[in-house]
């Protein structure tokens, strides 16, 4: 018998968001030459992409060519992880 009650139902999340975050991560790892560079993200980074997204919801980041929304989601995930005091995982 499988016990799934009380566990998050991850299939409720859009899978496209995982691809978007992965693409931004791949770009950042290549740009900075370090897959752990995300640990230095600042709130201003997410805010810049948020403002760009508000100005143009279909806009893309000039440098990466990826949508500002994807960068915003990715940076927000970084901030969540950095401020998550319930876990010590990286």
N, C-alpha and C positions, 0 to 999 in steps of 0.2 A: 504494500500500500504506500502511495506517495502522499506526503503531507505538504501541501502548498499554501494552506491557509495562513494568513498573516505575512506572507512573503510578497514583496512588490511584484505586480504584474507588468513586467518590463515590455511585454508586447503591446501595451497601451501607448508607448512612446513611439513617435514617428522614427522609423529606422533611418530616414534621410538625414536626420540630425547627426547621427554617428558618422556618416560619410562626410558631411560638411566639416565637422570638428577634425576628423582625420586629415582632410585635405589642407586645412589651415595649419594643423600640426606638422604635416610633411613640409609645407612651405617654410614654416618657422625653423624647423630643424635644419633644413638645407641653408636657409639664409644665415642663421647664427652658428651653424656647425655644431650644434649641441642639442640633443633631444630633451635635455633638462632645462633649457633656457626659459621655458615657460614659468619656472619658479620665480623669475624676476619680474613678472608682469605687474604692472601698476594699474590702479583704478583708472587713471587718465587714458590708458590705452583703450580700455573698453568704452570709456565715455566718448572718445574721439570717433570710434566706429558707430556708437549710438547716435551721435549728432549727425554724422554723415548719412546714416540710415534714415533718420527723421527727415532730413533735407531731400533725400532721394531713395525711397524704399527699394528701388531696383538697382541702385548704384553699386559699383564695384570699386574695390581698393585699387588705386593706380599701380601700385608696386606689385602686388600679388596677382591681380586680375580676378580675385575671388570676391564674392559679394560681401559688402560691409556687414550684412546680417550674420553671415557665417563667422566672420571675425568676432562680432559681438557675442554670439553664442559661445564660441570657443573661449574667449577671454573671460566671460562670465563663469564658465566651468572652471577655469583656472582659479579665479578669485574664490569660488565656492570651495575648491579643494584646499587652497591656502588658508582659508579661514575656518575650515572644518576641524573642530577640536575633538570630534568623536572618533577620529581615525588617525593612525600614524602611518598608513600606507602612502607610497608615492605614486 
